[in-house]
C-alpha cells in the first residue's frame, strides 16, 4: 500500500512538474516571439523611414526653386526612429506659433499667474482679418482664457490670439518660449496678423524640430504638467482644419494637429494615432504654391501612415 502511494505521489509530482515546465516554455516561446516580432517590426520601420527620407530628398531636389524652403520632421513615438530634413532652418511660423503660445498660457496658469477661467473682453482694437469666428461677434463679447485658447487652436482664430497675446505681452511670451519651453529659434515679435510690421521685416519664426519637440512633450505628458499636456492634446485633437495632415488618412484616424497659413507660407504639425503605433509629422513650407504645399503635406502624412499598416 505504501509502495502504491509512493508511486502515485511520484507520478503526481511528475505531472505537476511537466505542467509547470510546459507553462514555463510556453511563456518563454511567447516572449521570444514577441521580442523577435518587435525586432523585425523595428527593423522594418527603420528601413521604411529610410525610404521615406530618400523619397522626400528626391522630391525636394526636383520640385523646388531657389526660393522654396521645405522642412520635415517625422518621428516614430515608440522606436524613436526619425526622419529629419532641414529641421533647424528658421521659417516664418504663421499660425504654428499658436502651439507654443498655448503652452505659455498653461505655464502661467500652472504658476497661478493667471486663471484659465479669467474673462477677457473682445474690443475693437483686437479685431483682425484672417481665420476665426470671433470677428463675426459683437464688441464687448466676453470669453474665458480657456475658450480663447480653444478657438485659437481649433479654428486658428486670430482675434483670440490677439487677446491672449495682449494679456500676456510679447516680452513675457518670448521669455517663456526661451526659458521655460527651451525654444532657441521660435519667437513671437509681433501680433500674428500685424502685416505692417511684417512688411518691415519683423517676423515670427520657428523650426520643424522645435514644433515637433513640443508635440512630443505634450504626447508624453511632459509639457508644463501631465494635466496641462492632456488638456492641450485634447484641444489639438479637435482641430477643425483638415486639408493637410488628415486629408488622405482614413476618416476614423485620430490626429492632434495645428496648421499654419499665410501668403507664401503653408504648414501643418501634428501627432497621428494608429493601431500599430503613433508618430509625429511636421512639414513647413515657404515660397511654395499653396495647393501644391497642402497636397505635399498630406502625401507625407499618408506615406508615413502606410508604414504602420
N, C-alpha and C positions, 0 to 999 in steps of 0.2 A: 504493500500500500504506500509506504514511504517512498519506494522507488518510482511508483507511478506519479505521485505528487511532485517529486523532484523533476521527473521527466517533463511533466506538464508545465512546471514552473520555468524550466529551461526553454521549452518551446514558446511559452508566453513571452519571455524576455526577448527571444529572437524575433518574434513577430513585432513586438513593440519597437525594438531596435531597428528592424528593417523598415518599419513605418516611418520612424523619425529620420532615418537615413534617406528614404525616398523624398520626404518633405525637404530635407536639407539640400539634396542635389537638385530638386525641382526649383528651389529658391535660387540656388547658385546659377543654374542654367538660365532662369528668368532674368536675373540681374546681369548676367554676362550678355544675354541677347539685347537687353536694354542699353547697356554700355556700348555694345557694338553698333546698335542702331543709331545711338546718339552720335557716335564717332563718324559713321557713314553719312548721317544727315549733316553734321557739322562740316565734314569734308566736302560734301556735295554743295552745301550752301556757300562755302568759301569759293569753290570753283565757279558757281553761278554768279556770285558777286564780282568775281574777277572778270567774267564775261560781260556783265553789265557795264563795268567800268571801261572795258575795251570798246564796247559799242558806243558808249557816251563820248569817249575821247574821239572816236572816228566821226561821230555825228557833229560834234562841236568844231572839229578841224575843217569839216567840209561844208558847214551850213551857217557860218557866221562871217561877218565882215570885220574890218579892223576895229570898229567902234563897239561891236557887240561884246557884252560880258555875260558869261554863264557860270554860275557857281552851284555845285551839287554836294550834298552831304546825305548819305544813306547809311543807316546803322541797324544791324540786327540786334534786338534788345536782349536776346538770350545768349548768343555766341559772341556778341560784340564785334562781329565782322563789320568792317566799314569800307564804304566807297567814298573817296574824297576827291573832288576836282575843284580847284580854285576856292577852297573852303575858307580861306582867310582874306580874300580880296574884299575891300570895302565897296559896298554897293548901296545906293540910296534905299532906305528901309521902306519907304511908303508906309502902309498900314501894319507892316510887321513889327514896327516899333511899339505897337499896342500890346504885344505879348510881354516885353519887359516892363511896360508901364502898368499893366495889370499886376505884375509881380511886385512893383513898387507900392501899389495901393495895399496889397496884402501884407507887405513888410511893415508898413506904417500902422496898419490895423493890429498886427501882432504885437507891436511895440506900444499899443494904446495911444498913438499919436493922432489917430483919427478913428472914427467908427464907420463901419460899412452901412450902418443904419442912419448915418448923418444925412440930413436933407440939404440938397443944393437946388437953387432956383435957376431955371433957364431964362437968361436975359438976352437982350438984343445983341450985345457985343459978342455973345457966344456963337451967333449964327454963322453957318458955314455951308459951302456948297459940297458937292460930292455925295457919298453914300450916307444912309441913315434914315431914321424915322422921326427923330425929334424935330427936324426942320418943318414938318407938317403940323406941328402943335403950336399952341399959343405961348407967347412970352409969359412968364410967371408960373409955368408948369413946374412942379417940384418932383425931384427924383432922389431916391437914396443913392449913396455911392455904389452899393451893390447892384442896383438897377442900371446905373450908368456903365459899370464895368461890363455887365452882360450885353448891353446894347453896343458898347464899343467893340466887343469881340464878335458877337453873333451876327450882327448886320453891319459891322465896321462903321458905326455911327461917329461921324466926325465932330458933331456938336457935343456928344457925350464925352469924347476925347478932349475937346477944348475945356469943358467944365472940370474934368478931372485934372488936366494939366494946370489950369488956373488955381485949383485948390491946393495942389502940392507945390507948384513952382518949378520952373525949368532947372534952376540951380540945384534944388533938392533932388529932383528926378535924376540928374546926371550923377550926383553924389551917390545915390543908391545904386544906380547901374554899375558904377565903378567899385565902390567899397563893399556893398552888400551882395550884389549879384555876381561880382567878379568879371564884369564885361570890360574888355580892353578897347574894343573898337566901336561898340554900339553907343550911340549918343542921341540926345534929343535937344537940339539947339534952337528949334523953332516949333511953333504950333503946326500940326500936321498939314493944314491947308493954307498956311501963310505963304502964298505964291510970290508975294512981293519980296520977302526975304530970300525965298528960294532963287528968284531971278538974280539976286545979288550974290549968290554963291553960298548962302547959309543952308546947310543940308543936314538931315538926319541920316546917319549911316548904320549899317550892320553888316554882319558876315553870316554865311551859311552855317559855319561851325558854332558860332555863339548862339544863334537861334536854336540849333539842334541840341546844344548842351542844356539850355533852359528847358526844352521839351523833355529831355531825358530826366532831368531832376524832377519835373512835375510827374512824369510817369512813375518814378521810383519813390515818390512821396518825400523828396528831399529839398524842394524849393520852398523856403520860408518855414514850413512845417508840414506834417502829414495832412492835417486838416485843410490847410490853405491849398496844398497841392491837389487834394481831392476836389475841392471846390473849383479850382482853376481848370482841372481836367474836364469836369462836367460842363463847364462853360464852353470850352473848346469843342466838346462833343456836340454841342447844339448849334454849331456854325450853320448859317443859312445859305452861304455861297458855296456852290458845289460844281463849279465849271472847270476845276483844275484837278487836284489830287483824287477826288471821288469819281470823276467823270466816267472813267471806263471800268471802275470796280463794280462788282455785284452790288445791287441796291441795299442788301442787308449788311454790308460791310460797315463796321463802326470806324469812323475817322474823327480824330480830335485835331482840328487844324485852324490856321488863320491865314487869310490871303492878304496880298498887298497889290495895289494897282494905282498907278499914276501915269502921266504921259511918259512913254518910253520905258516904263518900269512894270514888270509883272512877276509876282512871286506867289508861292504857296509853301507852307511849312506845317507838317503835322505828324501825328502818330497813327499808324494803320494797325488795327487789331485783326488777327486771323486765328483760325483754329489751330494752326501749326506754328504759331509764333508771331510776335509783334515787331514792327520796325518803324524807324523814323525816316522820313523823307523830306528834305528841304531843297527847293530849287529856286534860285534867284536869277532873274534875267534883266539886262539893261540894254537899251537900244536894239530891241528885237520886236518884230511885228507882233502885236498883242494876240491876234488869233493864233499865230504860229507858236508863240510862247505858251499860251494856255494848253494847246494840244501837246506841246513838248513836255510840259509838266505832267499832264495827265498820262502820257505814254511812259514816262519814267516811273511813275507810281504804279502803273499797271504791270510793266515788265518786272518790277521788284515784287509785286504781289504774286505773280506767277511762280516765283521761286518757292513760295510756300504752299503751292497746290500739288 
